Amino acid sequence: MKVVLAYSGGLDTTVLLTWLQEKYNAEVICYCANVGQEEELDGLEEKALKHGAVKCIVDNIEEEFAKDYIFPMMQANAIYEGTYLLGTSIARPLIAKRMMDIVLEEGAEAICHGATGKGNDQVRFELTAYAIKPDIKIIAPWRMPEDFPFKGRTDMINYLEKRGIPCQVSAKKPYSTDRNLLHISFEGGILEDPWNEADESMWVMTKPLSQAKDEAEYIEISFEKGVPVAVNGEALSPAALMRKLNELGCEHAIGRIDIVENRFTGMKDRGIYETPGGTILQAAHRAMESICMDREVMHLRDSLIPKYATLVYNGFWFAPEREMLQAAVEKSQETVTGDVRLKLFKGAVHTVGRKSDLSLYNPELVSFDEEGGYDQTDATGFIKLNALRLRVRAAMQNK
């Protein structure tokens, strides 16, 4: 059997690589996606081949991740449960898609991942896999206790030592992390008690407020049809633009959140996230829309945000309902073109200016000093018609 394994080279996936060969006599193709996690990936292919993989693919998909996943999601202003910018959620379907591309290219029969049976990632990986190849075999070892009897790190280390397989294991962090171009997450360990404050030494992508710049910084972000294309007048590739905004957000301590969210599997989970560039981008996009989008289009799109965000969170990126919503979102963004000026200061993003050749903002209409073609007497009938049902109700109550 030929299996594509989601591989990082760490303890867990080194065990999986060996276990797949022993359990299934499998030909294992290791796959590692570079989505901006800033981890050292050099030597990964050599390590995988040394431990028995028939092939190892280290795949830089940062540009695709930003262009085809982060930016379309940002066009929708997707925020899960009002707080979470979906940093981990949006990376999973792309990683799973690339794994399935390799399955099809290599004629593999199965994929294997190390996601646990409690979390969301198992769902995100597998929904994507089934959407692409309905008959794919999925090996999820942590859901196979009879065949995969490991209880923790000690068992895994002993397993590798017995087979003479070296695996350098760093001191275990008191939490788990996941990083990409959009964010970094921290979960588990000492963070499982929602009363515990995260230690300042934990943070990676943002400076603490006490070390943030003491002077505000003004920046401009340019959009074309709801997609960011430049920062301070400099055209940037999607991934480069995200890195630039992450740097700016870091310096001003922007983008930290500490939340308890509802997992798809039913349990509540405490998560801590840093999303510096995404937080800046979301504020800028909202500001751009405010002068370019028709009121009813905006309100209708906004009513779809909870559904869209839930689909992303739950792993339904490749579902027809998400694709239908995306088409509506893209239509809503046709006029969202122009520039937004922001002030970054001490953890906050302030919108201070916006302009567009497609702006619907008419200063003459709203001015207190000019009529601007607006007949104020028209408001009398407008108000009376809107009040009709209220007046009828009041008359009935007063009888």
Legacy VTK file of the C-alpha trace (Angstrom):
# vtk DataFile Version 3.0
C-alpha trace
ASCII
DATASET POLYDATA
POINTS 399 float
0.000 0.000 0.000
1.217 3.482 -0.866
0.470 6.160 1.779
0.945 9.945 1.788
1.898 11.031 5.314
1.556 14.562 6.678
5.115 14.907 7.965
7.034 17.421 10.057
10.047 15.390 11.113
9.208 15.665 14.801
8.665 12.870 17.281
5.059 12.089 16.345
5.525 11.930 12.599
8.826 10.036 12.876
6.922 7.384 14.809
4.125 7.420 12.222
6.602 6.939 9.379
8.062 3.839 11.039
4.711 2.513 12.265
3.139 2.712 8.787
5.953 0.619 7.366
5.614 -2.005 10.107
1.823 -2.101 10.293
0.920 -1.935 6.608
4.226 -2.728 4.880
3.517 0.668 3.313
5.468 2.686 0.812
5.357 6.055 2.546
5.531 9.396 0.748
6.151 12.143 3.286
4.619 15.557 2.684
5.508 18.791 4.449
3.765 22.048 3.551
5.513 25.362 4.103
2.677 27.791 4.872
4.912 30.281 6.655
5.474 28.424 9.912
9.043 29.786 10.114
10.414 26.377 11.076
13.675 25.009 9.753
12.773 22.631 6.939
16.287 22.012 5.630
17.304 18.388 6.006
13.720 17.163 6.282
13.848 15.205 3.021
17.114 13.534 3.983
15.686 12.562 7.368
12.507 11.091 5.909
14.400 9.050 3.314
16.826 7.804 5.973
13.899 6.536 8.028
12.350 4.627 5.185
10.203 7.015 3.142
10.224 6.328 -0.585
9.901 10.054 -1.262
9.647 13.304 0.695
8.066 16.441 -0.726
8.747 19.759 0.997
6.291 22.154 -0.574
6.433 25.969 -0.364
2.807 27.049 -0.784
2.948 30.427 0.975
1.860 32.425 -2.069
-1.036 30.102 -2.852
-2.054 30.149 0.805
-2.243 33.941 0.924
-3.772 34.471 -2.531
-6.334 31.673 -2.723
-7.215 31.103 0.925
-6.410 34.037 3.248
-7.500 36.800 0.870
-10.831 35.240 -0.231
-11.644 34.617 3.437
-10.744 38.216 4.284
-13.025 39.434 1.475
-15.830 37.767 3.402
-14.704 39.435 6.672
-14.941 35.979 8.212
-14.601 35.955 12.002
-15.606 32.885 14.021
-17.710 33.591 17.098
-16.943 37.290 16.809
-13.266 37.010 17.712
-11.243 34.345 15.889
-9.726 35.213 12.490
-9.475 31.493 11.584
-5.701 31.307 11.207
-5.320 27.557 11.729
-8.644 26.663 10.125
-7.898 28.257 6.751
-4.518 26.513 6.323
-5.825 22.969 6.731
-7.823 22.649 3.495
-4.843 23.757 1.406
-2.479 21.320 3.124
-5.004 18.511 2.677
-5.596 19.493 -0.958
-1.880 19.329 -1.726
-1.690 15.924 -0.041
-4.523 14.750 -2.273
-2.778 16.171 -5.334
0.155 13.912 -4.462
-2.174 10.961 -3.871
-3.494 11.371 -7.406
-0.066 11.983 -8.942
1.576 9.040 -7.206
-1.329 6.591 -7.327
-1.449 6.325 -3.540
-4.284 4.525 -1.786
-4.304 6.324 1.559
-3.312 9.363 3.535
-2.202 9.447 7.170
-2.275 12.340 9.632
-1.407 12.761 13.297
-4.439 14.807 14.351
-6.110 13.643 17.543
-9.664 12.377 17.876
-10.699 15.359 19.993
-9.779 18.275 17.772
-11.006 20.073 14.684
-8.048 19.286 12.424
-9.000 15.656 11.860
-12.313 16.874 10.443
-10.729 19.564 8.257
-8.180 17.175 6.745
-10.628 14.384 6.101
-13.519 16.453 4.727
-11.114 17.899 2.167
-9.752 14.471 1.296
-13.196 12.977 0.764
-14.292 15.993 -1.290
-11.446 15.315 -3.718
-11.350 11.490 -3.721
-14.469 9.851 -2.243
-12.854 6.421 -1.861
-9.610 7.550 -0.245
-8.481 5.460 2.722
-7.676 7.563 5.756
-5.367 6.338 8.489
-5.852 8.294 11.709
-3.679 6.437 14.246
-4.855 8.289 17.343
-8.341 6.914 16.648
-6.956 3.361 16.417
-6.019 2.452 20.024
-5.761 -1.291 19.342
-3.223 -0.785 16.553
-1.522 2.389 17.802
-0.974 1.804 21.518
1.035 4.912 22.381
-0.109 6.900 25.399
2.378 9.743 25.173
5.870 10.945 24.359
7.684 8.412 26.577
6.090 5.496 24.726
7.070 7.027 21.403
10.670 7.676 22.427
11.016 4.084 23.684
9.510 2.797 20.427
12.113 4.602 18.340
14.999 3.720 20.666
14.202 0.008 20.382
14.513 0.358 16.616
17.707 2.380 16.760
16.057 5.456 15.282
17.466 8.712 16.676
14.977 11.466 17.353
16.040 14.629 19.074
13.274 15.716 21.421
13.348 19.223 22.806
11.944 20.040 26.218
8.191 19.822 26.030
6.505 23.188 25.945
3.666 23.581 28.439
1.290 24.121 25.464
1.023 23.244 21.767
1.548 25.717 18.928
0.681 26.036 15.255
2.027 28.841 13.081
1.519 30.058 9.528
1.506 33.319 7.546
-1.741 34.441 9.166
-1.219 33.614 12.828
0.171 31.448 15.593
-2.007 29.527 18.028
-1.336 28.276 21.543
-3.467 25.573 23.150
-3.361 22.854 25.788
-1.058 22.318 28.738
-1.055 25.158 31.231
-3.587 27.025 29.068
-6.296 24.417 29.653
-7.324 26.293 32.794
-9.123 29.354 31.363
-8.347 31.285 34.558
-4.591 31.120 33.967
-3.081 34.119 32.251
-0.620 33.304 29.508
2.974 34.036 30.424
4.532 36.949 28.563
7.407 34.745 27.405
4.977 32.664 25.337
4.213 35.242 22.646
6.020 34.969 19.318
4.552 37.258 16.639
3.787 40.362 18.715
5.715 42.513 21.152
4.113 43.170 24.541
2.386 46.518 24.968
5.162 47.617 27.288
7.663 47.256 24.414
5.478 48.605 21.617
6.585 51.767 19.886
5.812 54.943 21.820
4.847 56.806 18.660
2.001 55.997 16.300
2.825 54.804 12.791
0.683 55.672 9.784
0.384 53.182 6.948
-1.669 52.892 3.765
-3.093 49.703 2.279
-4.357 49.598 -1.315
-7.132 47.278 -2.458
-8.378 46.039 -5.806
-11.804 44.378 -5.671
-11.379 43.674 -1.972
-7.911 42.153 -2.353
-4.909 43.941 -0.777
-2.224 44.648 -3.366
0.144 47.230 -1.841
1.383 48.662 1.450
2.530 52.294 1.521
2.405 52.385 -2.260
4.675 49.360 -2.693
3.124 46.531 -4.700
3.727 43.214 -2.947
2.997 39.571 -3.646
0.284 38.085 -1.410
2.742 36.317 0.904
5.107 39.299 1.029
2.189 41.577 1.884
1.199 39.339 4.790
4.778 39.280 6.070
4.981 43.081 5.844
1.769 43.528 7.835
2.933 40.950 10.374
6.117 42.964 10.925
4.160 46.178 11.405
1.688 44.516 13.749
4.489 42.989 15.787
6.128 46.363 16.417
2.842 47.825 17.692
1.660 44.813 19.753
-1.379 44.276 17.533
-3.409 41.105 17.195
-3.444 39.178 20.482
-6.627 37.435 21.610
-7.460 34.982 24.397
-10.736 33.144 23.807
-12.768 30.068 24.677
-14.226 28.737 21.435
-16.675 25.992 20.538
-15.031 23.153 18.652
-16.932 21.328 15.916
-16.591 18.139 17.975
-18.713 19.687 20.722
-16.290 20.677 23.461
-15.142 24.140 24.455
-11.480 24.939 23.948
-9.334 27.765 25.270
-7.147 29.186 22.525
-4.683 32.054 22.462
-3.842 33.579 19.115
-1.545 36.180 17.601
-2.759 37.549 14.266
-0.902 40.847 13.738
-1.134 41.245 9.959
-4.601 39.737 9.745
-5.959 42.120 12.377
-4.603 45.113 10.450
-5.907 43.769 7.161
-9.384 43.078 8.486
-9.712 46.629 9.826
-8.472 48.113 6.560
-10.803 45.992 4.446
-13.801 47.023 6.541
-12.867 50.659 6.124
-12.500 50.261 2.356
-15.922 48.652 2.117
-17.524 51.452 4.118
-17.269 53.923 1.240
-17.488 51.511 -1.710
-20.240 49.011 -0.913
-23.953 49.550 -1.324
-25.746 49.493 2.023
-28.018 46.537 1.306
-25.217 44.521 -0.308
-23.076 45.118 2.782
-25.834 44.172 5.200
-26.666 41.026 3.249
-23.013 39.996 3.054
-22.603 40.694 6.766
-25.548 38.439 7.550
-23.607 35.610 5.871
-20.436 36.076 7.934
-21.364 33.669 10.771
-22.263 30.920 8.298
-19.149 31.468 6.168
-16.879 31.524 9.218
-18.437 28.365 10.619
-17.923 26.565 7.305
-14.226 27.494 7.351
-13.837 26.569 11.026
-15.553 23.210 10.575
-13.566 22.256 7.484
-16.095 22.729 4.698
-13.872 24.849 2.435
-14.452 22.515 -0.516
-18.200 22.215 0.092
-20.689 23.607 -2.440
-22.287 25.955 0.082
-18.931 27.654 0.780
-18.311 27.972 -2.942
-21.767 29.498 -3.410
-21.128 32.009 -0.622
-17.723 32.832 -2.119
-19.346 33.701 -5.436
-21.655 36.106 -3.623
-18.726 37.583 -1.707
-16.738 38.124 -4.901
-19.712 39.916 -6.458
-19.946 42.183 -3.416
-16.274 43.134 -3.796
-16.399 44.418 -7.376
-16.258 48.064 -6.270
-14.027 47.639 -3.194
-11.022 49.384 -4.722
-8.984 52.233 -3.274
-6.720 53.161 -0.366
-7.104 53.110 3.407
-4.920 55.018 5.845
-4.443 53.503 9.296
-2.769 54.578 12.524
-1.083 51.781 14.477
-0.469 52.471 18.150
-0.132 50.415 21.336
-2.110 47.342 20.298
-4.796 49.191 18.350
-5.597 49.779 14.682
-7.316 53.108 13.997
-8.804 53.980 10.620
-8.022 57.621 9.848
-8.700 57.908 6.127
-10.099 56.192 3.064
-10.451 57.156 -0.598
-11.661 55.519 -3.787
-12.537 56.443 -7.352
-15.579 54.193 -6.844
-16.656 55.826 -3.600
-20.380 56.089 -2.867
-19.728 58.751 -0.260
-21.180 62.086 -1.403
-20.115 64.998 0.813
-22.784 67.277 -0.657
-25.552 64.889 0.368
-24.435 64.614 3.989
-23.261 68.183 4.490
-25.050 70.336 7.089
-24.170 73.392 5.040
-25.391 72.379 1.589
-28.618 70.969 0.223
-26.735 68.856 -2.317
-29.847 67.937 -4.281
-31.552 66.492 -1.212
-35.027 67.848 -0.431
-35.400 67.566 3.333
-39.177 67.814 3.132
-39.182 64.353 1.491
-38.301 62.924 4.888
-41.762 63.703 6.299
-43.541 61.158 4.129
-40.668 58.691 4.467
-40.964 58.748 8.250
-44.776 58.562 8.269
-44.829 55.550 5.967
-42.247 53.742 8.100
-44.218 54.644 11.231
-47.572 53.417 9.863
-47.528 49.982 11.498
-46.275 51.486 14.765
-49.118 54.008 14.778
-51.685 51.300 14.051
-50.273 49.172 16.891
-50.308 52.140 19.295
-53.912 52.958 18.376
-54.957 49.382 19.081
-53.171 49.370 22.459
-54.770 52.666 23.436
-58.343 51.429 22.915
LINES 1 400
399 0 1 2 3 4 5 6 7 8 9 10 11 12 13 14 15 16 17 18 19 20 21 22 23 24 25 26 27 28 29 30 31 32 33 34 35 36 37 38 39 40 41 42 43 44 45 46 47 48 49 50 51 52 53 54 55 56 57 58 59 60 61 62 63 64 65 66 67 68 69 70 71 72 73 74 75 76 77 78 79 80 81 82 83 84 85 86 87 88 89 90 91 92 93 94 95 96 97 98 99 100 101 102 103 104 105 106 107 108 109 110 111 112 113 114 115 116 117 118 119 120 121 122 123 124 125 126 127 128 129 130 131 132 133 134 135 136 137 138 139 140 141 142 143 144 145 146 147 148 149 150 151 152 153 154 155 156 157 158 159 160 161 162 163 164 165 166 167 168 169 170 171 172 173 174 175 176 177 178 179 180 181 182 183 184 185 186 187 188 189 190 191 192 193 194 195 196 197 198 199 200 201 202 203 204 205 206 207 208 209 210 211 212 213 214 215 216 217 218 219 220 221 222 223 224 225 226 227 228 229 230 231 232 233 234 235 236 237 238 239 240 241 242 243 244 245 246 247 248 249 250 251 252 253 254 255 256 257 258 259 260 261 262 263 264 265 266 267 268 269 270 271 272 273 274 275 276 277 278 279 280 281 282 283 284 285 286 287 288 289 290 291 292 293 294 295 296 297 298 299 300 301 302 303 304 305 306 307 308 309 310 311 312 313 314 315 316 317 318 319 320 321 322 323 324 325 326 327 328 329 330 331 332 333 334 335 336 337 338 339 340 341 342 343 344 345 346 347 348 349 350 351 352 353 354 355 356 357 358 359 360 361 362 363 364 365 366 367 368 369 370 371 372 373 374 375 376 377 378 379 380 381 382 383 384 385 386 387 388 389 390 391 392 393 394 395 396 397 398
